[in-house]
């Protein structure tokens, strides 16, 4: 008899970092226990400056980054025997995650984050912080 809540849909924001993979690994464990489906979510950073023209090269670079973040996550999840879907969004990372989680009726959001460190970790930390405060869905921050 397992006392754990039943999760059907787990959202895992991915950014290609080892932190986000740590989050994914935890999500895989949970997914396997409750037969849940994992959705990897990658947010494109679109230039915020109004005057910036979004060039093809920028689009290609962004696409390549997304593939680098999603590809390994997909292989890792499937190899572990869990179900993986993926979606991408564009804009403010935290807001995109919160909106997508709500629209998709996810049971849980699992974010890999780390305390102190470089800009990337600070960014992930602030994203997980934002998501925790703005969503009503349970958030697991994996350190």
N, C-alpha and C positions, 0 to 999 in steps of 0.2 A: 504494500500500500504506500503510494507516494503522496507526500503532503504538498508537493509543489503545485502551484497554480497551473492550469492548462493554457498553454500558449499555442495559437494557431499561426500567427503571422508576426515575425520578428523583423524589424527594420534595422539595418546596419549601415550607417553612413561610412563611406569609404573615401579615402583621399590618397591611397597608395603608400601611406607611411606604415612603419612597423607598428605604430600605435593602433592604427585602424585594423590591422591584421590581428592584433591581440584581442580587440573587441570582437572581431569575426570569430576567432577561435572559441571564445566564451559563448557566443551566440550558437555556434555549431553544437556545443555540448548541450545547451538548453534545448535546441531544436530536436536533437536526437532523443532526448528524454521525453519530450512531449509531442514528437512527430510533427513539429511545426515547419513552416516554410520560411526561408530566409530571403529577404529582398535587400540586395546591396544597392545603396543609393549614392550616386556621385553627383556633386554639384559643380557645374562649370562656373568659373569666375569670369564674368563678362566685364569688360572695361566699364567703369562707372562714369568716366568723364564723358560728358555729352559730345564733345568735339572729336572723340576718338572714333576712327572708322575701323570697324571690325573686319580686318583683312582675312583673306583666305588662309594665309600662313598662320594667323592667330587661331583660326578655326581648326586647322590641321593639328597645330600644337596641342590645342585643348582636347581634341579628339584622341590624340595619341596618349595624353595623360590619363584620359578616362579609361582607355583600353588597358593601360598599364596598371590602373587601380582595380578595374573590374575583372580582367582576365585571370590573374592569379587567385583572386578571391573566389571566383567561380570554380576553378580547378580544385582549390583547396576544400571547398564545401562539398563538391560532388565526390571527391576522393574519400571524404569522411562519411559519405553516404547520406548526406542531407540534401534537401531540395533548395536550389538557388534560382532566384529571378533577379533581374536588375532593372533599374530605372535611372534616368539622369534628369537633372534640373539645372536651372541657371539663375544666378542672382546671389542674394545674401544667404550664405550657407545655413546659418541657424534657422532663419525664417523659412527657407525651402524645406528643411528637414521637418520642422514643426507642421507646416501646411500639408506636406506629403503624407506624414504619419496620420494626420487627422483624416484626410481624404481617403486614404487607403485602409482606414479602420484597423490599424496595427494594434496588437496587444502589448507590445513592448518595443522600446528602442534601446539598442546596445551600442554604446559609443566607446571606442578605445581612446583613452586620454592619459596624459602624464602630467604630473605636477610641474616642477621647475624644468627649465631647459631652454632650447633655442626658440626662435620665433615660431617655428612650426608647431612646437609643443604648446606654446603660449596660445597660439591660434586655436589648436584643438581644444585646449582647456577652456577658452572663452566660448567656443562653440558648444561644448557640452554643458557649460554653465547656462548659456542662453536657452538651450533646448530644455534643460531641467526646469527652468523658471516659466517657460512659455507654453509647455504642453501639459495636458492632463493625463497623458499616457505614461505608464511607469517607465523610468529611464534607468538603465544600468550603466554606470560609468566604470569601465575596466581600466585599472591603473597598471 
